[in-house]
């Protein structure tokens, strides 16, 4: 099958991303990673000898836009990257699954796409698997016993906060009443007073990266100085955290799935290019996801002999789907992993201490 020759002049891969709106900064670096992978692949001869092009499609974080844009792809797309973020996933992926189009939902945990199996893949295992151990590990480092969370009720963040609670209890600590962070909040004094009134010795931030530095600054003005007793969740690992926070976030803990301190030729080049693009900031937690997606699509096409022939579209969609759902020993830019039932079974998660405003020191690695 691998000897079949492609019939396309160019592999066009649509990417339903969020390029405008409140989290456009995330969409920008997701797109950057995908485009970089395409540039590398094309420089090395393309996919099965033909160039690849990532087609940018902006959903603007609107579910209706996601449905509209996905409907345009039903008759022609071999595969779809995205959608991003979760509200658009939940709106548009059912349409794709019904029509037999495979969706690379590489920014969400598996429970958000499990109902669409086998037509959607996740880059992460279910939330309750990796997050409780990483929170427990953090509390073992700090000795924390009373934990409060700042939680913004957006997308998967509330679910992540629930998983944090399990980790807190597993560590033998007390879960205090969470402090809800309004999406439109611009003043954080009352929220901080609410949190501190519960006498916490540890705090988790499960809210927008733009808000976290302001909450931290407010905490410090009210006497908080135990910086390693502050933990930022992986979605907070975004440009505003570092550009707004600066050295004010030194010593704080953060967890995510990307370790900038690893070294291999592809990662070293990616890291340096990213830092050049983002004024010296290390690559963010999600920055490699759609880079790796493009390479996984490449491997699937070349390994199964997919041709891109429109007459074979339905059958070749299934070939790609089945290959990726159970892919073995996929060589991602940072580490190698294996999928089972459309999500990875052996990806690590890292606990870091932030140093010098943007550098990260690994404190613990939790295998998954």
RODO-2510 file (C-alpha; in nm, 4 decimals, decimal comma):
residues 368
     n   res          X          Y          Z
     1     x     0,0000     0,0000     0,0000
     2     x     0,2887     0,2377     0,0779
     3     x     0,3953     0,2160    -0,2909
     4     x     0,0854     0,3963    -0,4182
     5     x     0,1645     0,7385    -0,5592
     6     x    -0,0116     1,0574    -0,4576
     7     x    -0,2451     1,2164    -0,7085
     8     x    -0,2411     1,5630    -0,5515
     9     x    -0,0227     1,8550    -0,6533
    10     x    -0,0321     1,9810    -0,2959
    11     x    -0,1564     1,8436     0,0369
    12     x    -0,3962     2,1062     0,1701
    13     x    -0,4618     2,0651     0,5429
    14     x    -0,7287     2,2980     0,6859
    15     x    -0,6670     2,4279     1,0373
    16     x    -0,9758     2,5554     1,2240
    17     x    -0,7999     2,7827     1,4700
    18     x    -0,8805     3,0868     1,6830
    19     x    -0,6926     3,3798     1,5313
    20     x    -0,9132     3,6599     1,6631
    21     x    -1,0840     3,7166     1,9953
    22     x    -0,9830     3,6810     2,3630
    23     x    -0,7417     3,3879     2,3173
    24     x    -0,6004     3,4833     1,9780
    25     x    -0,2499     3,4854     2,1299
    26     x    -0,2814     3,1089     2,1793
    27     x    -0,4084     3,0576     1,8251
    28     x    -0,1145     3,2586     1,6933
    29     x     0,1511     3,0305     1,8349
    30     x    -0,0466     2,7165     1,7501
    31     x    -0,0462     2,8399     1,3907
    32     x     0,3227     2,9274     1,4132
    33     x     0,4069     2,5697     1,5125
    34     x     0,1982     2,4167     1,2322
    35     x     0,3477     2,6504     0,9721
    36     x     0,7000     2,5738     1,0912
    37     x     0,6414     2,1999     1,0530
    38     x     0,5097     2,2528     0,7000
    39     x     0,8157     2,4612     0,6102
    40     x     1,0502     2,1904     0,7408
    41     x     0,8641     1,9122     0,5616
    42     x     0,8557     2,1016     0,2328
    43     x     1,2270     2,1789     0,2579
    44     x     1,2883     1,8052     0,2977
    45     x     1,0789     1,7056    -0,0054
    46     x     0,7195     1,7286     0,1161
    47     x     0,4739     1,4500     0,2002
    48     x     0,5061     1,1556    -0,0388
    49     x     0,6955     1,3910    -0,2674
    50     x     0,4334     1,6674    -0,2731
    51     x     0,4315     1,9956    -0,0770
    52     x     0,1996     2,0541     0,2165
    53     x     0,0090     2,3752     0,2860
    54     x    -0,1683     2,4619     0,6099
    55     x    -0,4930     2,6446     0,5269
    56     x    -0,5701     2,9030     0,7947
    57     x    -0,9358     2,9187     0,9004
    58     x    -1,0365     3,1526     1,1816
    59     x    -1,3362     3,0560     1,3936
    60     x    -1,3008     3,3633     1,6157
    61     x    -1,3845     3,1333     1,9106
    62     x    -1,7463     3,1280     1,7906
    63     x    -1,9258     2,7931     1,7820
    64     x    -2,1452     2,8994     1,4903
    65     x    -1,8370     2,9938     1,2890
    66     x    -1,6881     2,6535     1,3618
    67     x    -1,9971     2,4770     1,2283
    68     x    -2,0038     2,6970     0,9183
    69     x    -1,6364     2,6464     0,8404
    70     x    -1,6461     2,2732     0,9077
    71     x    -1,9450     2,2334     0,6763
    72     x    -1,7362     2,3756     0,3911
    73     x    -1,4857     2,0920     0,4293
    74     x    -1,7211     1,7946     0,4375
    75     x    -1,6899     1,7005     0,0710
    76     x    -1,3209     1,7642     0,0118
    77     x    -1,0937     1,7526     0,3201
    78     x    -0,8887     1,4423     0,3910
    79     x    -0,8420     1,5520     0,7518
    80     x    -0,8973     1,8598     0,9684
    81     x    -0,6635     2,0167     1,2224
    82     x    -0,8539     2,1622     1,5155
    83     x    -1,0972     2,3034     1,5943
    84     x    -0,9698     2,5347     1,8672
    85     x    -1,0952     2,5916     2,1388
    86     x    -1,3360     2,3600     2,3283
    87     x    -1,6666     2,5410     2,2591
    88     x    -1,5916     2,5172     1,8882
    89     x    -1,4808     2,1557     1,9251
    90     x    -1,8091     2,0598     2,0889
    91     x    -2,0056     2,2391     1,8173
    92     x    -1,8171     2,1398     1,5033
    93     x    -1,6615     1,7972     1,5674
    94     x    -2,0019     1,6187     1,5838
    95     x    -2,0638     1,7368     1,2274
    96     x    -1,7204     1,6138     1,1170
    97     x    -1,7676     1,2769     1,2887
    98     x    -2,1096     1,2278     1,1335
    99     x    -1,9654     1,2893     0,7876
   100     x    -1,6549     1,0776     0,8486
   101     x    -1,3842     1,3447     0,8732
   102     x    -1,1054     1,2929     1,1264
   103     x    -1,0374     1,5899     1,3576
   104     x    -0,7027     1,6538     1,5273
   105     x    -0,8280     1,8214     1,8470
   106     x    -0,4772     1,8646     1,9831
   107     x    -0,5397     2,1244     2,2537
   108     x    -0,7951     1,9478     2,4702
   109     x    -0,8063     1,6442     2,6962
   110     x    -0,9661     1,3240     2,5786
   111     x    -1,2945     1,3470     2,7684
   112     x    -1,4007     1,6407     2,5493
   113     x    -1,3843     1,4324     2,2321
   114     x    -1,4419     1,0795     2,3647
   115     x    -1,8010     1,0809     2,2404
   116     x    -1,6754     1,1335     1,8848
   117     x    -1,4365     0,8366     1,8835
   118     x    -1,3012     0,7099     1,6480
   119     x    -1,3271     1,0352     1,4485
   120     x    -1,1329     1,2656     1,6823
   121     x    -0,7908     1,2418     1,8427
   122     x    -0,6618     1,4144     2,1559
   123     x    -0,3041     1,5082     2,2359
   124     x    -0,3749     1,4461     2,6066
   125     x    -0,5122     1,1745     2,8285
   126     x    -0,8277     1,2389     3,0379
   127     x    -0,7787     1,5283     3,2810
   128     x    -0,8157     1,3150     3,5924
   129     x    -0,5085     1,1091     3,4998
   130     x    -0,2123     1,3555     3,4935
   131     x    -0,3327     1,6582     3,6921
   132     x    -0,3923     1,5172     4,0425
   133     x    -0,0382     1,3697     4,0644
   134     x     0,1237     1,6953     3,9506
   135     x    -0,0664     1,8942     4,2170
   136     x     0,0206     1,6355     4,4804
   137     x     0,3856     1,6600     4,3743
   138     x     0,3773     2,0391     4,4068
   139     x     0,2355     2,0210     4,7601
   140     x     0,4996     1,7676     4,8608
   141     x     0,7632     2,0184     4,7495
   142     x     0,6096     2,3063     4,9441
   143     x     0,4438     2,1340     5,2391
   144     x     0,1177     2,3151     5,1652
   145     x    -0,1864     2,2187     5,3725
   146     x    -0,4612     2,4713     5,2857
   147     x    -0,5215     2,5445     4,9186
   148     x    -0,7475     2,7946     4,7463
   149     x    -0,8000     2,8224     4,3699
   150     x    -0,8760     3,1190     4,1467
   151     x    -1,0999     2,9660     3,8792
   152     x    -1,2364     3,1213     3,5620
   153     x    -1,5348     2,9265     3,4309
   154     x    -1,4153     2,8925     3,0735
   155     x    -1,4020     2,5799     2,8633
   156     x    -1,1981     2,2981     3,0225
   157     x    -1,0636     2,5150     3,3033
   158     x    -1,3356     2,4279     3,5532
   159     x    -1,2719     2,0594     3,4884
   160     x    -0,9012     2,1117     3,5401
   161     x    -0,9763     2,2847     3,8707
   162     x    -1,1764     1,9788     3,9808
   163     x    -0,8813     1,7556     3,8975
   164     x    -0,6585     1,9871     4,1024
   165     x    -0,8909     1,9330     4,3979
   166     x    -0,8329     1,5595     4,3817
   167     x    -0,4592     1,6185     4,3869
   168     x    -0,4956     1,8456     4,6887
   169     x    -0,6892     1,5794     4,8794
   170     x    -0,4461     1,3073     4,7707
   171     x    -0,1700     1,5136     4,9317
   172     x    -0,3667     1,5265     5,2583
   173     x    -0,4349     1,9003     5,2238
   174     x    -0,7599     2,0953     5,2659
   175     x    -0,9537     2,2252     4,9657
   176     x    -1,0766     2,5758     5,0471
   177     x    -1,3658     2,7485     4,8707
   178     x    -1,2644     2,8434     4,5194
   179     x    -1,2644     3,2082     4,4163
   180     x    -1,4551     3,2582     4,0912
   181     x    -1,2819     3,4935     3,8470
   182     x    -1,5299     3,6739     3,6175
   183     x    -1,4311     3,6703     3,2522
   184     x    -1,4660     4,0494     3,2361
   185     x    -1,2794     4,1144     3,5629
   186     x    -1,0329     4,4047     3,5562
   187     x    -1,0064     4,4694     3,9321
   188     x    -0,8841     4,1878     4,1537
   189     x    -0,8659     4,3363     4,5047
   190     x    -1,1980     4,1884     4,6256
   191     x    -1,1113     3,8484     4,4802
   192     x    -0,7773     3,8450     4,6604
   193     x    -0,9387     3,9539     4,9871
   194     x    -1,1850     3,6675     4,9501
   195     x    -0,9002     3,4196     4,8978
   196     x    -0,6833     3,5459     5,1824
   197     x    -0,9762     3,5527     5,4262
   198     x    -0,9672     3,1721     5,4157
   199     x    -0,6067     3,1668     5,5458
   200     x    -0,4549     2,9609     5,2639
   201     x    -0,0902     2,8651     5,2586
   202     x    -0,1047     2,7673     4,8891
   203     x    -0,2844     2,9018     4,5800
   204     x    -0,3593     2,7581     4,2342
   205     x    -0,4435     2,9768     3,9351
   206     x    -0,6877     2,8282     3,6835
   207     x    -0,7693     3,1427     3,4882
   208     x    -0,6658     3,3559     3,1919
   209     x    -0,2938     3,4254     3,1549
   210     x    -0,3639     3,7993     3,1358
   211     x    -0,5319     3,7971     3,4767
   212     x    -0,2820     3,5846     3,6680
   213     x    -0,0011     3,8465     3,6934
   214     x    -0,2487     4,1077     3,8189
   215     x    -0,3801     3,8719     4,0873
   216     x    -0,0236     3,7887     4,1913
   217     x     0,0667     4,1577     4,2134
   218     x    -0,2396     4,2158     4,4319
   219     x    -0,1402     3,9245     4,6563
   220     x     0,2090     4,0670     4,7009
   221     x     0,0781     4,4097     4,7958
   222     x    -0,1166     4,2346     5,0711
   223     x     0,1913     4,0616     5,2069
   224     x     0,2109     3,7313     5,0200
   225     x     0,5760     3,6280     4,9769
   226     x     0,5688     3,2465     4,9501
   227     x     0,6154     3,2407     4,5761
   228     x     0,6697     2,8653     4,5359
   229     x     0,3329     2,8125     4,7060
   230     x     0,1661     2,9603     4,3973
   231     x     0,0906     2,7164     4,1136
   232     x    -0,0148     2,8175     3,7616
   233     x    -0,2020     2,5654     3,5466
   234     x    -0,0832     2,4729     3,1978
   235     x    -0,3273     2,7001     3,0097
   236     x    -0,1721     2,9948     3,1921
   237     x     0,1521     2,9279     3,0070
   238     x     0,0973     3,2023     2,7506
   239     x     0,2746     3,5222     2,6448
   240     x     0,0788     3,7627     2,8741
   241     x     0,1915     3,5705     3,1835
   242     x     0,5528     3,6582     3,1105
   243     x     0,5184     3,9956     2,9399
   244     x     0,2929     4,1318     3,2155
   245     x     0,4381     3,9325     3,5035
   246     x     0,8067     3,9898     3,4337
   247     x     1,0319     3,9223     3,7332
   248     x     0,7263     3,9492     3,9586
   249     x     0,6519     3,5829     3,8858
   250     x     0,9966     3,4508     3,9780
   251     x     0,9812     3,1512     4,2104
   252     x     0,6259     3,0582     4,1162
   253     x     0,5472     2,7008     4,0105
   254     x     0,3847     2,6077     3,6796
   255     x     0,3025     2,2752     3,5171
   256     x     0,2809     2,1864     3,1513
   257     x     0,3679     1,9261     2,8900
   258     x     0,6723     2,0878     2,7260
   259     x     1,0220     2,0990     2,8766
   260     x     1,2361     2,3708     2,7155
   261     x     1,5469     2,2197     2,8756
   262     x     1,5415     1,9060     2,6598
   263     x     1,7783     1,8922     2,3653
   264     x     1,7660     1,7361     2,0203
   265     x     1,8289     1,8937     1,6780
   266     x     1,4632     1,9570     1,5861
   267     x     1,3721     2,0908     1,9299
   268     x     1,6816     2,3092     1,9585
   269     x     1,6026     2,4741     1,6243
   270     x     1,2336     2,5115     1,7113
   271     x     1,3161     2,6615     2,0507
   272     x     1,5576     2,9185     1,9145
   273     x     1,3193     3,0211     1,6352
   274     x     1,0327     3,0526     1,8845
   275     x     1,2381     3,2654     2,1236
   276     x     1,3318     3,4919     1,8342
   277     x     0,9643     3,5267     1,7408
   278     x     0,8515     3,5862     2,1017
   279     x     1,1210     3,8187     2,2350
   280     x     1,3237     3,5580     2,4191
   281     x     1,0361     3,3741     2,5897
   282     x     1,0633     2,9951     2,6017
   283     x     0,8091     2,7977     2,3932
   284     x     0,4693     2,7749     2,5591
   285     x     0,3050     2,4527     2,6701
   286     x     0,0877     2,4139     2,3585
   287     x     0,3374     2,5491     2,1075
   288     x     0,4499     2,2096     1,9801
   289     x     0,1068     2,0488     1,9481
   290     x     0,0148     2,1322     1,5906
   291     x     0,3771     2,1090     1,4837
   292     x     0,3585     1,7438     1,5848
   293     x     0,0142     1,7053     1,4265
   294     x     0,1541     1,7951     1,0830
   295     x     0,4294     1,5375     1,1232
   296     x     0,1799     1,2724     1,2361
   297     x    -0,0331     1,3384     0,9284
   298     x     0,2803     1,3070     0,7152
   299     x     0,3687     0,9715     0,8701
   300     x     0,0119     0,8436     0,8303
   301     x    -0,0086     0,9388     0,4622
   302     x     0,3285     0,7901     0,3760
   303     x     0,2848     0,4748     0,5863
   304     x    -0,0605     0,3848     0,4538
   305     x    -0,0126     0,4853     0,0912
   306     x    -0,2862     0,7496     0,0933
   307     x    -0,3027     0,9094    -0,2516
   308     x    -0,5347     1,2072    -0,2106
   309     x    -0,7519     1,0762    -0,4962
   310     x    -1,1018     1,2283    -0,4511
   311     x    -1,2553     0,8979    -0,5638
   312     x    -1,0915     0,7266    -0,2672
   313     x    -1,1632     1,0022    -0,0149
   314     x    -1,3912     0,8077     0,2201
   315     x    -1,1616     0,5036     0,2332
   316     x    -0,8473     0,7132     0,2781
   317     x    -1,0042     0,9132     0,5611
   318     x    -1,0525     0,5811     0,7417
   319     x    -0,6948     0,4733     0,6689
   320     x    -0,5578     0,7912     0,8228
   321     x    -0,7980     0,7722     1,1182
   322     x    -0,7176     0,4133     1,2081
   323     x    -0,3444     0,4643     1,1721
   324     x    -0,3301     0,7695     1,3992
   325     x    -0,5680     0,6356     1,6631
   326     x    -0,3290     0,3477     1,7314
   327     x     0,0021     0,4966     1,6187
   328     x     0,3060     0,3345     1,7744
   329     x     0,6295     0,5075     1,8717
   330     x     0,5494     0,8418     1,7139
   331     x     0,8575     1,0631     1,7260
   332     x     0,7319     1,3994     1,8431
   333     x     0,9595     1,6980     1,8638
   334     x     1,0199     1,6429     2,2371
   335     x     0,9520     1,2754     2,3058
   336     x     0,8160     0,9554     2,1540
   337     x     0,4683     0,8326     2,2407
   338     x     0,2132     0,5662     2,1523
   339     x    -0,1631     0,6102     2,1116
   340     x    -0,4402     0,3742     2,2095
   341     x    -0,8032     0,4573     2,1341
   342     x    -0,7005     0,8006     2,0032
   343     x    -0,5026     0,9395     2,2941
   344     x    -0,1446     0,9046     2,4214
   345     x    -0,0626     0,6603     2,6998
   346     x     0,2917     0,7629     2,7879
   347     x     0,3337     1,1418     2,7726
   348     x     0,4958     1,3074     3,0755
   349     x     0,3864     1,6242     3,2536
   350     x     0,6371     1,8604     3,4146
   351     x     0,6414     2,0739     3,7278
   352     x     0,8620     2,3828     3,6920
   353     x     0,9813     2,6760     3,8955
   354     x     0,9805     3,0010     3,6969
   355     x     1,3141     3,1817     3,7122
   356     x     1,4321     3,5160     3,5719
   357     x     1,0861     3,6005     3,4403
   358     x     1,0664     3,3262     3,1769
   359     x     1,3138     3,0435     3,2373
   360     x     1,1866     2,7199     3,3866
   361     x     1,3653     2,4773     3,6184
   362     x     1,2253     2,1234     3,6249
   363     x     1,1337     2,0111     3,9744
   364     x     0,9379     1,6972     3,8995
   365     x     0,8379     1,4807     3,6037
   366     x     0,5142     1,2838     3,6338
   367     x     0,4981     0,9903     3,3900
   368     x     0,1573     0,9207     3,2377
***
